[in-house]
């Protein structure tokens, strides 16, 4: 067996396209490219969030917003898009996620399914 066939990080770093569903669950012509859970972007964010959670537990600091942390992770993992009349930017993606939060739910499911990043 070729051990490199087990490697996933490069494919997760390169990203994969998710077809966006509208609020009723119907397919749209809008596609967003995300880095996967084995990507450096995702693992660095997850590690930072874990360290912050531990710090809050130790200091008994109840601050921190899980929803904001999740939004930040999704935003960082968003690499681009196609199929809409707006050029991609992190600022535009932030507005999209704030105005259409159901897309965040789709993104989380997509990013956490490794198969999306290893099947061509």
C-alpha positions as CSV (number, residue, x, y, z in Angstrom):
1,X,0.0,0.0,0.0
2,X,1.2,3.5,-0.8
3,X,1.0,5.4,2.5
4,X,0.5,8.7,0.7
5,X,-3.0,7.4,-0.3
6,X,-4.0,8.1,3.3
7,X,-2.9,11.7,3.3
8,X,-5.8,14.2,3.4
9,X,-4.3,17.5,4.5
10,X,-3.4,18.8,1.1
11,X,-6.8,18.1,-0.3
12,X,-8.5,19.8,2.6
13,X,-6.2,22.8,2.2
14,X,-7.1,23.0,-1.5
15,X,-10.8,23.1,-0.6
16,X,-13.9,21.7,-2.1
17,X,-17.1,23.2,-3.5
18,X,-20.4,23.0,-1.7
19,X,-23.6,23.6,-3.6
20,X,-25.7,26.0,-1.5
21,X,-29.3,25.1,-0.7
22,X,-31.8,27.9,-0.3
23,X,-33.8,28.2,2.9
24,X,-36.3,25.6,1.7
25,X,-33.6,23.0,0.9
26,X,-33.6,23.5,-2.8
27,X,-30.4,23.5,-4.8
28,X,-29.2,26.8,-6.1
29,X,-26.6,27.8,-8.7
30,X,-24.4,29.2,-5.9
31,X,-21.3,27.3,-4.9
32,X,-18.9,28.1,-2.0
33,X,-15.4,26.7,-1.7
34,X,-14.4,25.7,1.8
35,X,-11.2,24.4,3.4
36,X,-11.8,21.1,5.1
37,X,-11.5,20.0,8.7
38,X,-8.0,18.5,8.0
39,X,-6.8,21.8,6.6
40,X,-4.3,24.0,8.5
41,X,-6.9,26.8,8.6
42,X,-9.5,24.7,10.3
43,X,-7.1,22.9,12.7
44,X,-5.4,26.1,13.8
45,X,-8.8,27.7,14.5
46,X,-10.0,24.6,16.4
47,X,-6.8,24.6,18.5
48,X,-7.1,28.3,19.3
49,X,-10.8,27.9,20.3
50,X,-9.8,24.9,22.6
51,X,-7.1,27.0,24.2
52,X,-9.5,29.9,24.8
53,X,-12.1,27.5,26.3
54,X,-9.6,26.1,28.7
55,X,-8.4,29.6,29.6
56,X,-12.0,30.6,30.3
57,X,-12.5,27.5,32.5
58,X,-9.3,28.1,34.5
59,X,-10.1,31.8,35.0
60,X,-13.8,31.2,35.5
61,X,-14.3,33.8,32.7
62,X,-17.8,33.2,31.2
63,X,-17.0,35.5,28.3
64,X,-16.6,34.3,24.8
65,X,-19.3,33.7,22.3
66,X,-19.5,30.2,20.7
67,X,-21.6,31.5,17.8
68,X,-19.0,34.1,17.1
69,X,-16.2,31.5,17.3
70,X,-18.1,29.2,14.9
71,X,-18.7,32.1,12.5
72,X,-15.1,33.0,12.6
73,X,-14.0,29.4,11.8
74,X,-16.5,29.2,8.9
75,X,-15.4,32.6,7.6
76,X,-11.7,31.7,7.7
77,X,-12.4,28.4,5.9
78,X,-14.3,30.1,3.1
79,X,-12.0,30.3,0.2
80,X,-14.2,31.6,-2.6
81,X,-17.5,31.3,-4.4
82,X,-19.1,31.3,-7.9
83,X,-22.6,31.5,-9.3
84,X,-23.6,34.9,-7.8
85,X,-23.3,38.4,-9.0
86,X,-21.0,39.5,-6.2
87,X,-17.2,39.1,-6.2
88,X,-15.9,37.0,-3.3
89,X,-14.4,38.8,-0.3
90,X,-14.3,37.9,3.4
91,X,-16.4,41.0,4.0
92,X,-19.0,39.9,1.5
93,X,-19.0,36.4,3.0
94,X,-19.5,37.8,6.5
95,X,-22.6,39.7,5.4
96,X,-23.9,36.5,3.7
97,X,-23.5,34.5,6.8
98,X,-25.1,37.2,9.0
99,X,-28.0,37.6,6.6
100,X,-28.4,33.9,5.7
101,X,-27.3,32.0,8.8
102,X,-28.7,28.7,7.6
103,X,-25.8,28.6,5.2
104,X,-23.5,28.3,8.2
105,X,-25.3,25.1,9.2
106,X,-24.7,23.7,5.7
107,X,-21.1,24.7,5.8
108,X,-20.4,23.0,9.1
109,X,-21.9,19.8,7.9
110,X,-20.0,20.0,4.6
111,X,-16.6,20.8,6.2
112,X,-17.0,18.0,8.8
113,X,-17.6,15.4,6.1
114,X,-14.1,14.3,5.0
115,X,-15.5,12.6,2.0
116,X,-16.4,15.9,0.4
117,X,-12.6,16.7,0.2
118,X,-11.2,13.3,-0.9
119,X,-13.6,12.3,-3.7
120,X,-12.9,14.0,-7.0
